Amino acid sequence: MRHTLPVATEGNDLNESLRENVRILGDILGRTITSDLGEPFLERIERIRALAKQGRSDSGDSGESSKALIDYLGSLPDEDLLPVTRAFNQFLNFANIAEQHHRASVRRVEDYRPNLQPEDLGRLFERVIDDGVDAGTLRETLTDMRVELVLTAHPTEVVRRTLIQKYDMIDGCLAELEATRGYPERRERLLERLAELISQAWHTDEIRRVRPTPVDEARWGFAVIENSLWQALPEFYRDLDQRLLAIGEQRLPLDASPLRFASWMGGDRDGNPNVTAKVTEEVLLLARWMAADLYLRDLEALRVELSMWQASDELKAEVGDVDEPYRALIKQLIKRLQATREALRSRLDGERSNTEEVALIDTRDQLLAPLELCYRSLLECGMQSIANGALLDTLRRIACFGVTLTKLDIRQESARHTQVMVELVEELFGEDYSTWDEARRQQFLVRELESKRPLLPRDWHGSDQVREVLDTFRVIAASRAEALGSYVISMAGQASDVLTVALLMKEAGGPRLPISPLFETLDDLDRSGPVIERLLDIPVYRRLIDDRQEVMIGYSDSAKDAGQLAAAWAQYRAQEALVRICQRQGVALTLFHGRGGTVGRGGGPVHAAILSQPPGSVSGSLRVTEQGEMIRFKFGQPDIASRNMEIYVGAVLEATLSPPPAPRPEWRDEMDQLAEIAHRVYVGVVRENADFVPYFRALTPEGALGRLPLGSRPAKRRQEGGVETLRAIPWIFAWTQTRLMLPAWLGSDEAFATRLADPEGRRRIEEMRRDWPFFGTYLDLLEMLLAKSDASITTYYEQRLVDAPELRALGTTLRERLARLIGQLLEISGQRVLLEHSPLIRQAIAVRNPYIDPLHGLQAELLRRSRDAEQSISPVLERALMVTMAGIAAGLRNTG
């Protein structure tokens, strides 16, 4: 089937190897579909594709869908709707595979600003040294650096793990094909294997039948480590060490790991009743079991390789007078790891372990110390190349992954902790804690933190919800500190929210986790500085935190609450205030960025995002979430994962040693004005216009999203209520599906219109774009998102799904706002079309559109039928509706 995938059109610059891979995948998929459904069906697919392409050609860049395409889609019999949606969904997924493979092969991760591509570490080191930083300081900064990527299971990954595995194997085949030039027999075998894998994918259900459990999500996260990061991490550190050696420095210390991983999978209970204390305990055990299993594979390989007989006196003293001392020591370690794995398996199965006679591996040092001994011995005996081979790779893994693979964060909503205090104070003192003001709450909590007696009665449990919270703290108390990350308090707003968690942790005993208040709403972001300052003024709290404070900045809910522009400026100001306060108090601050995959949730290219933060906010320390499908895009393949690790470490290094400039006072004034206007307009439309919520529910597939079993967490924090109860992810997902992309731009249109009309405002905006990384990055991300918007697609949804005249009038107004903003952005950037300066990403969007358009048409039609039938369409059509969502998400690569 030639040219069914998005292939390069005449006159573009898409790489020839990318075009060839797209052609190969498209041909094989076409043959697979023909074999399954026959030539007439394939001809229908080709007809739909041709009509979609013609619709785009006829309408130029406006993207207006052809009436002929819509009429043809409407004429399809019901039995064709599901296979048609499946065909286009697979086309787009295969396009993504080809593009990901191409990016990995050319080590290109970001291309939306060609003149600001991330440097490789070698060039970055040279530039930093040329700027006056000595090589020793550079190595010291890397040694002390702590970049922690937090893998989360937010419900944005629309592709089943089963298909992801097949897609990974297809990518592997593409890599092998490139090495078969001149070997026709081998090439033919690989093409046969590709045909087999593509057929497997075609005959596999794209949509889960049931929602994954939190434990399923955790297993998926561990699979990313096993299949990609386990290989990518030591490759990254080998490159890093070589670049340090090239500037005259030593390798990183064996116990150093600038990059580490944490996880929310199985620990994030905010709004997810499926994450219980028992689930968290199981995930912690599963992580240790998986780590033991992976290290056993490493050790078995090392036992084969380390057959040397020369050894240091230190190693001989440990293992005795044996012929192969390295193998002897590794054999002991293997025995302990095997016993550890068996014991953990027994605990997971609810059985008693029979391995108590063998000392189990419980800590990182128990695994690290014996292998460091081998490493020192090899160096002492002159075998540097052996020491710095596979053994060093394993040491790097231990330094990064420990014996738990990731550190598990615990996240809970502040109201759940308050509920504990309400019931406890009522039980002990007969008073209503909910009526206490903030000062009285703080006074009580501080007194109890200072007290040496326990507060919680041993036999008191409270309500079921309270008992679950207390059980979570008991799980924390029973765990080792290195297995756990931070305790994140969502919807934190007051110092008492943090003190309550500190008190509950004290009452439970065990390790004290860093407590990370998550400031999410506009008001909470503005209040974050005073809240942290109040906490740091409390002596008992300062003693608890050891002068280290973590604060999480929320992107999703702040943008949903206030609009993207106002939220971005509030996040920036909050970080500035927190840096200032912590520096004054002598406290080391780590900012934890809760970013998502889309611009509306703080997403975007990592390099630009880090370098646009306030000066001093990235000081060798950074935590950031990697959510949903972005984990697969960034870390699903070893080559791309290694490049993304390099980008993270390089950007944090640059931001630490060469921080961006602080904004000028007049820039602050300008941002204040822009944010105030944008916020007022956003709130006026989303919260104050009575027609907005009905329009949102009528236009978008929001109502159907709850039936799409993406993740373990419900789509709403509460099942009753309106848009305010909807999580930020489905909120943005719904708007993305209709191509209006409203959450990321609404309000910006009026702000720019107002300020550009003022000559001084225009001058400042142009100056800020040129000289201030924060503002320049904001505009670049907005441009990339607007390039994926399509008002004509939104118009079609409206025609099919919105009946009330007043709602259609609102839709017209919103599309006019979008068109005006696009014009303003072109005016600011001096371009004729969006992404004129980023031709590759512009072409990638353009060649995908004819394959997404049919899915939009089918989705709107199926939504109409579903609503007319009061949500009771046939299971086949329901599945077709779900596949359209998956396909549009795959095509746009912006799901939530």
URRANOR-V982212 format. One record per residue. RES is the residue in one letter. D_FIRST is the distance of its C-alpha to the first C-alpha in Angstrom with 2 decimals. Layout:
res->RES d_first->D_FIRST
res->RES d_first->D_FIRST
This chain:
res->M d_first->0.00
res->R d_first->3.77
res->H d_first->6.62
res->T d_first->6.39
res->L d_first->8.99
res->P d_first->12.23
res->V d_first->12.34
res->A d_first->15.64
res->T d_first->16.91
res->E d_first->19.33
res->G d_first->22.62
res->N d_first->22.03
res->D d_first->23.05
res->L d_first->20.42
res->N d_first->20.75
res->E d_first->18.74
res->S d_first->18.22
res->L d_first->16.95
res->R d_first->14.40
res->E d_first->13.36
res->N d_first->13.19
res->V d_first->11.14
res->R d_first->8.52
res->I d_first->8.89
res->L d_first->8.85
res->G d_first->5.83
res->D d_first->3.82
res->I d_first->6.46
res->L d_first->6.66
res->G d_first->3.89
res->R d_first->5.83
res->T d_first->8.79
res->I d_first->8.87
res->T d_first->8.65
res->S d_first->11.31
res->D d_first->13.33
res->L d_first->13.43
res->G d_first->12.33
res->E d_first->10.41
res->P d_first->12.88
res->F d_first->12.17
res->L d_first->8.46
res->E d_first->10.06
res->R d_first->12.56
res->I d_first->10.41
res->E d_first->9.13
res->R d_first->12.85
res->I d_first->14.13
res->R d_first->12.28
res->A d_first->13.57
res->L d_first->16.95
res->A d_first->17.23
res->K d_first->16.57
res->Q d_first->19.01
res->G d_first->21.47
res->R d_first->21.56
res->S d_first->21.99
res->D d_first->24.71
res->S d_first->26.59
res->G d_first->26.48
res->D d_first->27.12
res->S d_first->28.68
res->G d_first->25.45
res->E d_first->26.75
res->S d_first->24.26
res->S d_first->23.68
res->K d_first->25.64
res->A d_first->22.97
res->L d_first->20.53
res->I d_first->23.33
res->D d_first->24.32
res->Y d_first->20.89
res->L d_first->20.68
res->G d_first->24.23
res->S d_first->23.46
res->L d_first->21.05
res->P d_first->22.87
res->D d_first->23.98
res->E d_first->21.99
res->D d_first->18.67
res->L d_first->19.87
res->L d_first->19.50
res->P d_first->15.94
res->V d_first->14.92
res->T d_first->16.93
res->R d_first->15.59
res->A d_first->11.92
res->F d_first->13.11
res->N d_first->15.60
res->Q d_first->13.28
res->F d_first->11.22
res->L d_first->14.73
res->N d_first->16.02
res->F d_first->13.47
res->A d_first->14.35
res->N d_first->17.90
res->I d_first->17.53
res->A d_first->16.33
res->E d_first->19.14
res->Q d_first->21.68
res->H d_first->21.01
res->H d_first->21.50
res->R d_first->24.66
res->A d_first->26.03
res->S d_first->25.59
res->V d_first->27.43
res->R d_first->29.80
res->R d_first->29.11
res->V d_first->29.64
res->E d_first->30.83
res->D d_first->29.95
res->Y d_first->31.33
res->R d_first->34.48
res->P d_first->33.85
res->N d_first->37.62
res->L d_first->38.33
res->Q d_first->36.02
res->P d_first->37.67
res->E d_first->39.42
res->D d_first->39.16
res->L d_first->42.36
res->G d_first->43.81
res->R d_first->43.89
res->L d_first->45.05
res->F d_first->47.91
res->E d_first->48.99
res->R d_first->49.04
res->V d_first->50.94
res->I d_first->53.47
res->D d_first->53.85
res->D d_first->54.65
res->G d_first->57.59
res->V d_first->56.41
res->D d_first->57.67
res->A d_first->55.44
res->G d_first->57.54
res->T d_first->57.04
res->L d_first->53.29
res->R d_first->53.22
res->E d_first->55.62
res->T d_first->53.42
res->L d_first->50.40
res->T d_first->52.58
res->D d_first->53.83
res->M d_first->50.54
res->R d_first->49.16
res->V d_first->45.62
res->E d_first->44.50
res->L d_first->40.99
res->V d_first->41.17
res->L d_first->38.09
res->T d_first->37.99
res->A d_first->36.16
res->H d_first->36.09
res->P d_first->33.63
res->T d_first->30.84
res->E d_first->28.40
res->V d_first->25.90
res->V d_first->23.73
res->R d_first->25.19
res->R d_first->26.62
res->T d_first->24.75
res->L d_first->21.37
res->I d_first->22.94
res->Q d_first->23.80
res->K d_first->20.30
res->Y d_first->19.08
res->D d_first->21.98
res->M d_first->20.98
res->I d_first->17.44
res->D d_first->19.37
res->G d_first->21.61
res->C d_first->18.94
res->L d_first->17.83
res->A d_first->21.55
res->E d_first->22.00
res->L d_first->19.13
res->E d_first->21.09
res->A d_first->24.04
res->T d_first->22.51
res->R d_first->22.86
res->G d_first->24.90
res->Y d_first->24.20
res->P d_first->21.32
res->E d_first->22.32
res->R d_first->22.33
res->R d_first->18.97
res->E d_first->17.48
res->R d_first->19.27
res->L d_first->18.00
res->L d_first->14.31
res->E d_first->15.34
res->R d_first->17.11
res->L d_first->14.26
res->A d_first->12.22
res->E d_first->15.51
res->L d_first->16.10
res->I d_first->12.83
res->S d_first->13.52
res->Q d_first->17.06
res->A d_first->16.25
res->W d_first->14.28
res->H d_first->17.30
res->T d_first->19.84
res->D d_first->21.67
res->E d_first->21.24
res->I d_first->24.71
res->R d_first->27.93
res->R d_first->30.08
res->V d_first->33.25
res->R d_first->34.33
res->P d_first->34.77
res->T d_first->38.40
res->P d_first->39.96
res->V d_first->40.15
res->D d_first->36.40
res->E d_first->35.89
res->A d_first->38.32
res->R d_first->36.50
res->W d_first->33.27
res->G d_first->35.31
res->F d_first->36.75
res->A d_first->33.32
res->V d_first->32.41
res->I d_first->35.60
res->E d_first->34.99
res->N d_first->31.39
res->S d_first->31.64
res->L d_first->35.06
res->W d_first->37.00
res->Q d_first->35.38
res->A d_first->35.08
res->L d_first->38.70
res->P d_first->40.53
res->E d_first->38.17
res->F d_first->39.08
res->Y d_first->42.76
res->R d_first->42.68
res->D d_first->41.45
res->L d_first->44.06
res->D d_first->46.83
res->Q d_first->45.97
res->R d_first->46.21
res->L d_first->49.54
res->L d_first->50.82
res->A d_first->49.78
res->I d_first->52.16
res->G d_first->54.97
res->E d_first->54.69
res->Q d_first->54.37
res->R d_first->51.40
res->L d_first->51.22
res->P d_first->53.69
res->L d_first->52.37
res->D d_first->52.86
res->A d_first->51.29
res->S d_first->47.90
res->P d_first->47.19
res->L d_first->44.02
res->R d_first->44.14
res->F d_first->42.24
res->A d_first->43.48
res->S d_first->41.91
res->W d_first->42.43
res->M d_first->40.50
res->G d_first->43.24
res->G d_first->45.85
res->D d_first->44.84
res->R d_first->46.75
res->D d_first->47.05
res->G d_first->46.12
res->N d_first->44.48
res->P d_first->46.82
res->N d_first->44.55
res->V d_first->45.66
res->T d_first->49.10
res->A d_first->51.55
res->K d_first->50.51
res->V d_first->46.83
res->T d_first->47.85
res->E d_first->49.99
res->E d_first->47.18
res->V d_first->44.74
res->L d_first->47.45
res->L d_first->47.92
res->L d_first->44.21
res->A d_first->43.92
res->R d_first->46.79
res->W d_first->45.41
res->M d_first->42.02
res->A d_first->43.86
res->A d_first->46.08
res->D d_first->43.15
res->L d_first->41.39
res->Y d_first->44.67
res->L d_first->45.40
res->R d_first->42.28
res->D d_first->43.53
res->L d_first->47.01
res->E d_first->46.01
res->A d_first->44.22
res->L d_first->47.31
res->R d_first->49.60
res->V d_first->47.84
res->E d_first->48.01
res->L d_first->51.49
res->S d_first->53.59
res->M d_first->56.15
res->W d_first->59.88
res->Q d_first->61.33
res->A d_first->61.81
res->S d_first->63.94
res->D d_first->67.14
res->E d_first->65.55
res->L d_first->62.79
res->K d_first->65.29
res->A d_first->67.52
res->E d_first->64.66
res->V d_first->63.55
res->G d_first->66.68
res->D d_first->67.27
res->V d_first->64.06
res->D d_first->62.23
res->E d_first->58.85
res->P d_first->59.74
res->Y d_first->56.27
res->R d_first->54.86
res->A d_first->57.92
res->L d_first->57.42
res->I d_first->53.68
res->K d_first->54.45
res->Q d_first->56.80
res->L d_first->54.20
res->I d_first->51.59
res->K d_first->54.16
res->R d_first->54.76
res->L d_first->51.08
res->Q d_first->50.50
res->A d_first->53.44
res->T d_first->52.13
res->R d_first->48.72
res->E d_first->50.47
res->A d_first->52.84
res->L d_first->50.11
res->R d_first->48.13
res->S d_first->51.34
res->R d_first->51.90
res->L d_first->48.39
res->D d_first->49.03
res->G d_first->52.43
res->E d_first->54.32
res->R d_first->57.19
res->S d_first->56.42
res->N d_first->58.38
res->T d_first->57.93
res->E d_first->60.79
res->E d_first->62.57
res->V d_first->59.90
res->A d_first->59.79
res->L d_first->56.44
res->I d_first->54.39
res->D d_first->54.80
res->T d_first->54.64
res->R d_first->52.78
res->D d_first->55.95
res->Q d_first->56.35
res->L d_first->53.06
res->L d_first->53.47
res->A d_first->57.07
res->P d_first->56.76
res->L d_first->53.75
res->E d_first->55.51
res->L d_first->58.40
res->C d_first->56.18
res->Y d_first->54.88
res->R d_first->58.43
res->S d_first->59.57
res->L d_first->56.85
res->L d_first->57.72
res->E d_first->61.41
res->C d_first->60.88
res->G d_first->58.97
res->M d_first->55.51
res->Q d_first->53.77
res->S d_first->50.40
res->I d_first->50.29
res->A d_first->51.51
res->N d_first->48.84
res->G d_first->45.96
res->A d_first->44.60
res->L d_first->47.88
res->L d_first->47.61
res->D d_first->44.02
res->T d_first->45.41
res->L d_first->48.31
res->R d_first->46.00
res->R d_first->44.10
res->I d_first->47.43
res->A d_first->48.62
res->C d_first->45.54
res->F d_first->44.64
res->G d_first->48.11
res->V d_first->48.42
res->T d_first->46.57
res->L d_first->43.26
res->T d_first->43.78
res->K d_first->46.76
res->L d_first->46.42
res->D d_first->47.49
res->I d_first->49.21
res->R d_first->48.68
res->Q d_first->50.72
res->E d_first->51.75
res->S d_first->55.27
res->A d_first->56.34
res->R d_first->55.99
res->H d_first->58.44
res->T d_first->60.77
res->Q d_first->60.78
res->V d_first->62.10
res->M d_first->64.94
res->V d_first->65.75
res->E d_first->66.23
res->L d_first->68.00
res->V d_first->70.46
res->E d_first->71.23
res->E d_first->71.87
res->L d_first->74.05
res->F d_first->75.78
res->G d_first->75.38
res->E d_first->73.94
res->D d_first->70.84
res->Y d_first->68.73
res->S d_first->66.40
res->T d_first->69.32
res->W d_first->70.18
res->D d_first->69.45
res->E d_first->67.57
res->A d_first->70.80
res->R d_first->72.14
res->R d_first->68.88
res->Q d_first->68.83
res->Q d_first->72.51
res->F d_first->72.00
res->L d_first->68.90
res->V d_first->70.55
res->R d_first->73.67
res->E d_first->71.72
res->L d_first->69.73
res->E d_first->73.08
res->S d_first->74.66
res->K d_first->74.99
res->R d_first->75.12
res->P d_first->72.02
res->L d_first->71.21
res->L d_first->69.04
res->P d_first->71.20
res->R d_first->70.03
res->D d_first->69.80
res->W d_first->68.21
res->H d_first->64.57
res->G d_first->64.30
res->S d_first->61.73
res->D d_first->58.43
res->Q d_first->56.64
res->V d_first->59.35
res->R d_first->59.34
res->E d_first->55.64
res->V d_first->56.28
res->L d_first->59.19
res->D d_first->57.23
res->T d_first->54.64
res->F d_first->57.46
res->R d_first->58.74
res->V d_first->55.39
res->I d_first->55.61
res->A d_first->59.18
res->A d_first->58.25
res->S d_first->55.53
res->R d_first->55.89
res->A d_first->55.51
res->E d_first->52.79
res->A d_first->50.50
res->L d_first->50.73
res->G d_first->49.82
res->S d_first->51.22
res->Y d_first->52.44
res->V d_first->50.71
res->I d_first->52.50
res->S d_first->50.25
res->M d_first->51.95
res->A d_first->54.82
res->G d_first->57.31
res->Q d_first->60.73
res->A d_first->62.44
res->S d_first->63.39
res->D d_first->59.75
res->V d_first->59.71
res->L d_first->63.24
res->T d_first->62.42
res->V d_first->59.66
res->A d_first->62.00
res->L d_first->64.65
res->L d_first->62.42
res->M d_first->61.27
res->K d_first->64.93
res->E d_first->65.87
res->A d_first->63.17
res->G d_first->64.04
res->G d_first->61.70
res->P d_first->59.63
res->R d_first->59.70
res->L d_first->56.23
res->P d_first->55.73
res->I d_first->55.77
res->S d_first->53.22
res->P d_first->53.85
res->L d_first->50.73
res->F d_first->51.61
res->E d_first->49.00
res->T d_first->50.43
res->L d_first->51.85
res->D d_first->55.39
res->D d_first->54.83
res->L d_first->53.40
res->D d_first->56.45
res->R d_first->58.72
res->S d_first->57.14
res->G d_first->59.53
res->P d_first->62.72
res->V d_first->61.51
res->I d_first->60.89
res->E d_first->64.13
res->R d_first->66.06
res->L d_first->64.62
res->L d_first->65.50
res->D d_first->69.06
res->I d_first->69.54
res->P d_first->71.10
res->V d_first->69.92
res->Y d_first->66.32
res->R d_first->66.57
res->R d_first->67.83
res->L d_first->64.96
res->I d_first->62.20
res->D d_first->63.84
res->D d_first->63.21
res->R d_first->59.43
res->Q d_first->57.67
res->E d_first->54.04
res->V d_first->52.84
res->M d_first->49.42
res->I d_first->48.17
res->G d_first->46.00
res->Y d_first->43.21
res->S d_first->41.40
res->D d_first->44.44
res->S d_first->46.32
res->A d_first->43.53
res->K d_first->43.27
res->D d_first->47.06
res->A d_first->47.76
res->G d_first->44.65
res->Q d_first->42.79
res->L d_first->45.14
res->A d_first->48.36
res->A d_first->47.03
res->A d_first->45.95
res->W d_first->49.43
res->A d_first->51.14
res->Q d_first->49.24
res->Y d_first->50.30
res->R d_first->53.92
res->A d_first->54.06
res->Q d_first->52.98
res->E d_first->55.59
res->A d_first->58.29
res->L d_first->57.41
res->V d_first->57.46
res->R d_first->60.80
res->I d_first->62.38
res->C d_first->61.30
res->Q d_first->62.41
res->R d_first->65.77
res->Q d_first->66.16
res->G d_first->65.16
res->V d_first->62.22
res->A d_first->58.92
res->L d_first->56.14
res->T d_first->52.56
res->L d_first->50.25
res->F d_first->47.44
res->H d_first->44.62
res->G d_first->42.76
res->R d_first->39.61
res->G d_first->36.33
res->G d_first->32.78
res->T d_first->33.13
res->V d_first->35.55
res->G d_first->37.41
res->R d_first->38.23
res->G d_first->39.21
res->G d_first->35.82
res->G d_first->34.57
res->P d_first->34.59
res->V d_first->37.24
res->H d_first->38.88
res->A d_first->39.72
res->A d_first->40.82
res->I d_first->43.29
res->L d_first->44.73
res->S d_first->45.32
res->Q d_first->47.56
res->P d_first->51.32
res->P d_first->53.33
res->G d_first->54.70
res->S d_first->52.27
res->V d_first->50.20
res->S d_first->52.93
res->G d_first->51.33
res->S d_first->50.32
res->L d_first->47.33
res->R d_first->45.64
res->V d_first->42.37
res->T d_first->40.03
res->E d_first->36.37
res->Q d_first->34.84
res->G d_first->31.96
res->E d_first->28.49
res->M d_first->30.14
res->I d_first->31.33
res->R d_first->27.81
res->F d_first->26.75
res->K d_first->29.99
res->F d_first->30.91
res->G d_first->28.04
res->Q d_first->27.33
res->P d_first->30.40
res->D d_first->29.76
res->I d_first->29.24
res->A d_first->32.10
res->S d_first->34.40
res->R d_first->33.71
res->N d_first->34.42
res->M d_first->37.62
res->E d_first->38.62
res->I d_first->38.08
res->Y d_first->40.20
res->V d_first->42.99
res->G d_first->43.01
res->A d_first->43.17
res->V d_first->45.94
res->L d_first->47.80
res->E d_first->47.65
res->A d_first->48.64
res->T d_first->51.53
res->L d_first->52.89
res->S d_first->52.04
res->P d_first->51.84
res->P d_first->50.70
res->P d_first->53.50
res->A d_first->55.17
res->P d_first->54.68
res->R d_first->57.50
res->P d_first->59.73
res->E d_first->58.51
res->W d_first->54.89
res->R d_first->55.95
res->D d_first->57.65
res->E d_first->54.57
res->M d_first->52.34
res->D d_first->54.95
res->Q d_first->54.79
res->L d_first->51.01
res->A d_first->50.73
res->E d_first->53.55
res->I d_first->52.01
res->A d_first->48.49
res->H d_first->49.93
res->R d_first->52.09
res->V d_first->49.26
res->Y d_first->46.87
res->V d_first->49.55
res->G d_first->50.56
res->V d_first->47.10
res->V d_first->45.94
res->R d_first->49.29
res->E d_first->51.62
res->N d_first->49.58
res->A d_first->49.88
res->D d_first->46.70
res->F d_first->44.47
res->V d_first->43.98
res->P d_first->43.31
res->Y d_first->40.80
res->F d_first->39.03
res->R d_first->38.90
res->A d_first->37.76
res->L d_first->35.04
res->T d_first->33.37
res->P d_first->31.92
res->E d_first->34.91
res->G d_first->36.19
res->A d_first->32.98
res->L d_first->32.72
res->G d_first->35.55
res->R d_first->33.48
res->L d_first->30.67
res->P d_first->31.86
res->L d_first->31.15
res->G d_first->34.37
res->S d_first->37.76
res->R d_first->39.59
res->P d_first->40.18
res->A d_first->38.80
res->K d_first->42.40
res->R d_first->45.53
res->R d_first->47.35
res->Q d_first->45.94
res->E d_first->48.26
res->G d_first->48.51
res->G d_first->46.31
res->V d_first->44.05
res->E d_first->46.67
res->T d_first->45.98
res->L d_first->42.20
res->R d_first->41.04
res->A d_first->39.70
res->I d_first->36.27
res->P d_first->35.34
res->W d_first->37.23
res->I d_first->34.89
res->F d_first->31.77
res->A d_first->32.56
res->W d_first->33.06
res->T d_first->29.91
res->Q d_first->27.80
res->T d_first->29.27
res->R d_first->28.95
res->L d_first->32.71
res->M d_first->33.35
res->L d_first->36.99
res->P d_first->38.68
res->A d_first->38.05
res->W d_first->39.53
res->L d_first->41.85
res->G d_first->45.31
res->S d_first->44.26
res->D d_first->43.90
res->E d_first->47.56
res->A d_first->48.74
res->F d_first->47.23
res->A d_first->48.30
res->T d_first->51.84
res->R d_first->52.18
res->L d_first->50.48
res->A d_first->52.99
res->D d_first->55.73
res->P d_first->56.01
res->E d_first->57.11
res->G d_first->54.20
res->R d_first->51.76
res->R d_first->53.39
res->R d_first->53.22
res->I d_first->49.58
res->E d_first->48.63
res->E d_first->50.89
res->M d_first->49.54
res->R d_first->45.96
res->R d_first->46.97
res->D d_first->49.45
res->W d_first->48.82
res->P d_first->45.83
res->F d_first->45.98
res->F d_first->45.63
res->G d_first->43.18
res->T d_first->40.83
res->Y d_first->41.24
res->L d_first->40.24
res->D d_first->37.23
res->L d_first->35.90
res->L d_first->36.66
res->E d_first->34.76
res->M d_first->31.65
res->L d_first->31.84
res->L d_first->32.60
res->A d_first->29.52
res->K d_first->27.48
res->S d_first->29.63
res->D d_first->28.72
res->A d_first->31.57
res->S d_first->29.56
res->I d_first->27.55
res->T d_first->30.95
res->T d_first->32.30
res->Y d_first->29.73
res->Y d_first->30.62
res->E d_first->34.21
res->Q d_first->33.86
res->R d_first->32.37
res->L d_first->34.47
res->V d_first->37.71
res->D d_first->40.31
res->A d_first->43.60
res->P d_first->44.56
res->E d_first->46.18
res->L d_first->43.03
res->R d_first->40.95
res->A d_first->43.66
res->L d_first->43.26
res->G d_first->39.50
res->T d_first->40.20
res->T d_first->42.67
res->L d_first->40.31
res->R d_first->37.58
res->E d_first->40.32
res->R d_first->41.39
res->L d_first->37.89
res->A d_first->37.67
res->R d_first->41.15
res->L d_first->40.38
res->I d_first->37.35
res->G d_first->39.71
res->Q d_first->42.35
res->L d_first->40.06
res->L d_first->38.96
res->E d_first->42.65
res->I d_first->43.59
res->S d_first->40.90
res->G d_first->41.31
res->Q d_first->37.62
res->R d_first->36.11
res->V d_first->33.04
res->L d_first->32.43
res->L d_first->31.28
res->E d_first->32.05
res->H d_first->33.44
res->S d_first->30.47
res->P d_first->27.54
res->L d_first->25.15
res->I d_first->25.46
res->R d_first->25.51
res->Q d_first->22.15
res->A d_first->20.72
res->I d_first->21.95
res->A d_first->20.80
res->V d_first->17.13
res->R d_first->17.13
res->N d_first->19.05
res->P d_first->16.45
res->Y d_first->14.82
res->I d_first->18.34
res->D d_first->19.74
res->P d_first->18.23
res->L d_first->19.61
res->H d_first->22.94
res->G d_first->23.05
res->L d_first->22.39
res->Q d_first->24.83
res->A d_first->27.57
res->E d_first->27.19
res->L d_first->27.37
res->L d_first->30.31
res->R d_first->32.05
res->R d_first->31.69
res->S d_first->32.83
res->R d_first->35.89
res->D d_first->36.74
res->A d_first->36.68
res->E d_first->38.74
res->Q d_first->36.05
res->S d_first->35.72
res->I d_first->32.25
res->S d_first->30.62
res->P d_first->29.40
res->V d_first->25.80
res->L d_first->26.04
res->E d_first->27.97
res->R d_first->25.23
res->A d_first->22.68
res->L d_first->25.17
res->M d_first->25.38
res->V d_first->21.63
res->T d_first->21.68
res->M d_first->24.41
res->A d_first->22.57
res->G d_first->19.45
res->I d_first->21.72
res->A d_first->23.67
res->A d_first->20.72
res->G d_first->19.64
res->L d_first->23.22
res->R d_first->24.40
res->N d_first->27.74
res->T d_first->28.47
res->G d_first->32.19
